[in-house]
Amino acid sequence: MLEGKKTLRVLIAKPGLDGHDRGAKVMAKALMDAGMEVIYTGLHQSVETIVTAASDEDVDILGLSILSGAHVGYTRKIIAGLKEAGAQDIKVLVGGNIPKQDIPLLIEMGVERVFSGSSPQEVIDFINKAYRL
């Protein structure tokens, strides 16, 4: 639980060469409107850049938006990078075009929740319930 914090800090990141960021921008705006502090890294971010930004910005939640099909590889590397950086307490959420058969693997890797085809309100409701905003 992320109790005791006044405002949750969320980093929204787009790893790799995926050039579609409308969903990430919509999600960032919705989270801000819900009272969270949101940092959006922009397109084409490397694993190292995402890990460094999440750690340096002291975020509570890292939201990965992945539409490229490379969600398993990027997520695995980012979670490993967070552990290496001593930031394993950052909760990782994944959204995008995620095949149902990949969800158990992502959860096993340490992802808190996978959102595929979810509305922004579903994500906000999950965060509010899970992390006691």
C-alpha positions in Angstrom: 0.0 0.0 0.0 1.1 3.5 -0.7 -0.6 5.0 2.4 0.3 8.3 4.0 0.9 10.2 0.7 -1.2 13.2 0.0 -0.9 13.0 -3.8 0.1 9.9 -5.8 2.9 10.5 -8.3 2.5 8.6 -11.6 5.0 8.3 -14.4 3.5 7.4 -17.8 6.0 5.9 -20.2 6.1 4.8 -23.8 9.0 2.3 -24.2 10.6 1.6 -27.6 9.6 2.5 -31.1 5.9 2.6 -30.5 4.7 5.9 -32.0 1.1 5.9 -30.9 0.7 8.0 -27.7 -2.9 9.2 -27.8 -4.0 6.6 -25.2 -1.1 7.6 -22.9 -1.9 11.3 -23.2 -5.6 10.6 -22.5 -4.7 8.5 -19.5 -2.2 11.1 -18.2 -4.9 13.8 -18.4 -7.5 11.6 -16.7 -5.1 10.8 -13.8 -4.3 14.5 -13.4 -8.0 15.3 -13.4 -8.4 12.7 -10.6 -5.9 14.5 -8.5 -2.7 12.7 -9.2 0.6 14.2 -10.1 1.5 12.9 -13.5 4.8 12.9 -15.5 4.7 11.8 -19.1 8.0 10.8 -20.7 6.9 11.1 -24.3 7.5 8.7 -27.2 10.4 6.4 -27.9 11.9 6.0 -24.4 14.6 3.6 -23.6 14.4 1.2 -20.7 17.2 3.1 -18.9 15.5 6.4 -19.4 12.2 5.1 -18.0 13.9 3.5 -15.0 16.0 6.6 -14.3 13.0 8.9 -14.6 10.8 6.7 -12.3 13.5 6.6 -9.7 14.6 10.2 -9.9 11.0 11.5 -9.8 10.3 9.3 -6.8 7.0 8.1 -8.3 4.6 5.7 -6.7 3.3 4.2 -9.9 4.9 3.6 -13.3 2.3 3.2 -16.1 3.7 1.6 -19.2 1.7 2.2 -22.4 2.7 -0.4 -25.0 1.0 -1.0 -28.3 4.0 -2.4 -30.2 3.7 -6.1 -29.1 6.9 -5.9 -27.2 5.3 -5.6 -23.8 6.8 -8.8 -22.3 10.4 -7.9 -23.1 10.2 -4.2 -22.2 8.3 -4.9 -19.0 10.8 -7.6 -17.9 13.7 -5.2 -18.5 12.0 -2.3 -16.8 11.1 -4.3 -13.7 14.7 -5.6 -13.5 16.0 -2.1 -13.9 13.8 -0.8 -11.1 15.1 -3.6 -8.8 18.7 -2.8 -9.7 18.0 0.9 -9.0 16.6 0.1 -5.6 13.2 1.3 -6.7 11.3 -2.0 -6.6 8.6 -0.4 -4.4 7.3 1.5 -7.5 4.1 -0.2 -8.6 4.0 -1.1 -12.3 0.8 -1.0 -14.4 0.8 -2.0 -18.0 -1.7 -0.8 -20.6 -2.1 -1.2 -24.4 -2.8 -4.0 -26.8 -2.0 -6.9 -24.5 -3.1 -10.4 -25.5 -5.0 -12.2 -22.8 -2.5 -15.1 -22.8 0.3 -12.7 -21.8 -1.4 -11.2 -18.8 -0.5 -14.0 -16.3 3.2 -13.8 -17.4 3.2 -10.0 -16.8 1.6 -10.4 -13.4 4.1 -13.1 -12.5 6.9 -10.7 -13.5 5.6 -8.2 -10.9 3.1 -6.1 -12.8 0.3 -5.0 -10.4 -2.4 -4.9 -13.1 -2.8 -5.0 -16.8 -5.3 -2.8 -18.6 -6.2 -3.7 -22.2 -9.3 -2.0 -23.6 -10.0 -0.4 -20.3 -11.5 3.0 -19.8 -9.5 5.7 -17.9 -12.1 5.5 -15.1 -11.4 1.8 -14.6 -7.7 2.7 -14.2 -8.5 5.5 -11.8 -10.9 3.3 -9.8 -8.2 0.6 -9.5 -5.6 3.1 -8.3 -7.9 4.7 -5.8 -9.0 1.3 -4.4 -5.6 -0.3 -4.4 -3.4 2.6 -3.2 -5.9 4.5 -1.0 -5.7 7.9 -2.7 
